[in-house]
Amino acid sequence: MGKTQLAVSYEHITSLENLLEAWREFVRGKRKRKDVQEFELRLTSNVLALHKNLAAKTYTHSAYEAFSISDPKPRSIHKATVRDRLLRHAIYRLLYPFFDKTFIASSYSCRREKGTHKALDHFKRLAYRVSNNHTCTVWVLKCDVRKFFASIDQERLVAILAERIPDQDVLWLLGQVIRSFQSTREGVGLPLGNLTSQLLVNIYMNEFDQFVKHKLKAKYYIRYADDFVVLSHGKNHLLKILPYMEVFLRDKLKLEMHPNKISVQTLASGVDFLGWVHFPNHRILRTGTKRRMFRRIAQVGGKESSVQSYLGLLSHGNTKKLCAKITMLARPRRGRAV
């Protein structure tokens, strides 16, 4: 049986109705930004011009604005123009509902009703199940992909999309978006900080998710972006499937696991996953995350909104002492405000 096909047409994606609806969604929370304000000053003519280019298939993607952030490690962000981001939003809002249904339940990155906290809770539930209510040893294989976004093979991505998208014009448009960027060499990489990139990497890695779940029969598997774990009763099972995972990533997706970030260890020894160190009955914040949190709180002088944000983060682990310390840092500021 063939794969389910996307029913959305090129005309639907590029219609004025979809572009205008995409603008209404895109502009929320962005109206104070200069580039958005400039585009909105001539909104009708700008949207009509984009629609005309798309209808004639003369659309070309503009250059990116590149800048760096620390999040916590240095990352290169490539920001597209408002025109191109609007088109990406128009594409995303019609493709996401279809492709999201093809993803496995234990893929948690950049998906509605998913996210980091739900991935952490899922890890906790799986650990409880594998350990038979914490009565047996749990082994955890943890890996991540080296230079994830920068290593996506564009032609392989287009080929994966073609298996689900029969409309050649939609594939042409996606090709324009995908090939508008390159990282280390031509034909490789997707830009960080773009809405369609988040969806496209999930479509790309869904190939790996399906292989791990259905070919390797890894029942206890979770992936969040380029980080993934497999839980098992036995170490040997994890060591056995690891080479198959490495070969699939290399041969099918042209990706490489980070050699220094592959580990097979017991849950009792503490497993570092998504910013937390997990143990059988609790989890604690990773030391690096903790230091970064206190540094940022100091930078904003114990600002109430920042403190509350971190208290919300800490509520997902065993952090009573940390919460008390952060609350104390905020008190002087509250006193001055009174």
Backbone hydrogen bonds, N-H to C=O, Kabsch-Sander energy under -0.5 kcal/mol:
donor,donor_aa,acceptor,acceptor_aa,energy
6,L,164,R,-3.4
13,I,9,S,-2.1
14,T,10,Y,-2.5
15,S,12,H,-0.7
19,L,15,S,-2.4
20,L,16,L,-2.7
21,E,17,E,-2.1
22,A,18,N,-2.5
23,W,19,L,-1.9
24,R,20,L,-2.1
25,E,21,E,-1.7
26,F,22,A,-3.0
27,V,23,W,-2.7
28,R,25,E,-0.7
30,K,27,V,-2.4
31,R,27,V,-0.6
33,R,30,K,-2.0
37,Q,33,R,-2.5
38,E,34,K,-2.4
39,F,35,D,-1.7
40,E,36,V,-2.3
41,L,37,Q,-1.5
42,R,38,E,-0.6
42,R,39,F,-0.8
43,L,40,E,-1.5
46,N,42,R,-2.6
47,V,43,L,-2.8
48,L,44,T,-2.5
49,A,45,S,-2.2
50,L,46,N,-2.0
51,H,47,V,-2.8
52,K,48,L,-2.5
53,N,49,A,-2.3
54,L,50,L,-2.3
55,A,51,H,-2.6
56,A,52,K,-2.1
57,K,53,N,-0.5
57,K,54,L,-0.6
58,T,53,N,-2.8
59,Y,53,N,-1.0
65,E,79,K,-3.1
66,A,64,Y,-0.6
67,F,77,I,-2.3
69,I,75,R,-2.3
71,D,69,I,-0.5
71,D,73,K,-2.5
75,R,69,I,-2.9
77,I,67,F,-3.3
77,I,75,R,-0.6
78,H,192,L,-1.3
79,K,65,E,-3.3
79,K,77,I,-0.6
80,A,78,H,-0.5
85,R,81,T,-2.6
86,L,82,V,-2.5
87,L,83,R,-1.8
88,R,84,D,-2.3
89,H,85,R,-2.2
90,A,86,L,-2.2
91,I,87,L,-2.4
92,Y,88,R,-2.9
93,R,89,H,-2.5
94,L,90,A,-0.6
94,L,91,I,-0.9
95,L,91,I,-2.1
96,Y,92,Y,-2.9
99,F,95,L,-2.4
100,D,96,Y,-2.9
101,K,97,P,-0.7
101,K,98,F,-0.6
102,T,99,F,-1.5
103,F,99,F,-0.6
103,F,100,D,-1.0
107,S,104,I,-1.3
108,Y,106,S,-0.6
108,Y,223,R,-2.5
111,R,108,Y,-0.6
114,K,111,R,-1.6
115,G,108,Y,-2.0
119,A,115,G,-1.7
120,L,116,T,-2.4
121,D,117,H,-2.1
122,H,118,K,-2.1
123,F,119,A,-2.3
124,K,120,L,-2.1
125,R,121,D,-2.2
126,L,122,H,-2.7
127,A,123,F,-2.5
128,Y,124,K,-1.9
129,R,125,R,-2.0
130,V,126,L,-3.2
131,S,127,A,-2.0
132,N,129,R,-1.2
133,N,128,Y,-2.6
135,T,131,S,-2.5
136,C,131,S,-1.8
139,W,232,S,-3.0
140,V,265,Q,-3.0
141,L,230,V,-2.9
142,K,140,V,-0.6
142,K,263,S,-2.7
143,C,228,F,-2.4
145,V,226,D,-1.2
146,R,256,E,-3.3
148,F,145,V,-0.7
151,S,147,K,-0.9
151,S,148,F,-1.4
152,I,149,F,-1.0
153,D,253,L,-0.6
154,Q,152,I,-0.7
154,Q,187,G,-2.2
155,E,187,G,-0.5
157,L,153,D,-2.2
158,V,154,Q,-2.5
159,A,155,E,-2.1
160,I,156,R,-2.0
161,L,157,L,-2.4
162,A,158,V,-2.2
163,E,159,A,-0.8
163,E,160,I,-0.7
164,R,161,L,-1.6
165,I,161,L,-1.8
168,Q,166,P,-0.7
171,L,167,D,-1.8
172,W,168,Q,-2.2
173,L,169,D,-2.3
174,L,170,V,-2.6
175,G,171,L,-2.3
176,Q,172,W,-1.9
177,V,173,L,-1.9
178,I,174,L,-3.1
179,R,175,G,-2.8
180,S,177,V,-0.9
181,F,178,I,-1.0
183,S,185,R,-0.6
183,S,188,V,-2.5
184,T,150,A,-0.5
188,V,185,R,-1.4
189,G,152,I,-3.4
190,L,149,F,-1.8
194,N,191,P,-0.7
198,Q,194,N,-1.4
199,L,195,L,-1.3
200,L,196,T,-3.0
201,V,197,S,-2.5
202,N,198,Q,-1.1
203,I,199,L,-2.2
204,Y,200,L,-2.4
205,M,201,V,-2.8
206,N,202,N,-1.3
207,E,203,I,-0.6
207,E,204,Y,-1.0
209,D,205,M,-2.6
210,Q,206,N,-2.6
211,F,207,E,-1.6
212,V,208,F,-2.8
213,K,209,D,-2.6
214,H,210,Q,-2.7
215,K,210,Q,-0.6
215,K,211,F,-1.8
216,L,211,F,-2.3
218,A,212,V,-2.6
219,K,217,K,-1.3
221,Y,219,K,-0.9
222,I,229,V,-2.1
223,R,106,S,-2.5
224,Y,227,D,-3.1
227,D,224,Y,-2.3
228,F,143,C,-2.4
229,V,222,I,-2.3
230,V,141,L,-2.1
231,L,220,Y,-2.8
232,S,139,W,-2.4
238,L,234,G,-1.0
239,L,235,K,-2.3
240,K,236,N,-1.8
241,I,237,H,-1.9
242,L,238,L,-1.7
245,M,241,I,-1.9
246,E,242,L,-2.3
247,V,243,P,-2.5
248,F,244,Y,-2.2
249,L,245,M,-2.4
250,R,246,E,-2.2
251,D,247,V,-3.3
252,K,248,F,-2.4
253,L,248,F,-1.0
253,L,249,L,-0.7
254,K,250,R,-0.5
255,L,249,L,-2.9
258,H,144,D,-3.0
261,K,258,H,-1.9
262,I,259,P,-0.7
263,S,142,K,-2.3
263,S,261,K,-0.6
265,Q,140,V,-2.0
267,L,138,V,-2.5
269,S,266,T,-0.9
270,G,267,L,-1.6
271,V,278,H,-2.2
272,D,270,G,-0.5
273,F,271,V,-0.7
273,F,276,W,-2.9
276,W,273,F,-1.1
277,V,284,I,-3.4
278,H,271,V,-3.1
278,H,276,W,-0.6
279,F,282,H,-2.9
284,I,277,V,-2.3
286,R,275,G,-2.4
290,K,286,R,-2.4
291,R,287,T,-2.4
292,R,288,G,-2.1
293,M,289,T,-2.2
294,F,290,K,-2.1
295,R,291,R,-2.1
296,R,292,R,-2.2
297,I,293,M,-2.2
298,A,294,F,-2.1
299,Q,295,R,-1.8
300,V,296,R,-1.5
301,G,298,A,-1.0
302,G,297,I,-2.7
307,V,303,K,-2.6
308,Q,304,E,-2.7
309,S,305,S,-1.8
310,Y,306,S,-2.0
311,L,307,V,-2.4
312,G,308,Q,-1.9
313,L,309,S,-1.8
314,L,310,Y,-2.7
315,S,311,L,-1.1
316,H,313,L,-1.5
317,G,314,L,-1.8
318,N,283,R,-2.7
319,T,317,G,-1.3
323,C,319,T,-2.8
324,A,320,K,-1.9
325,K,321,K,-2.0
326,I,322,L,-2.5
327,T,323,C,-2.4
328,M,324,A,-1.8
329,L,325,K,-1.6
330,A,326,I,-1.3
331,R,327,T,-1.0
334,R,330,A,-1.8
335,G,331,R,-2.4
336,R,332,P,-2.0
337,A,333,R,-2.0
338,V,334,R,-1.5
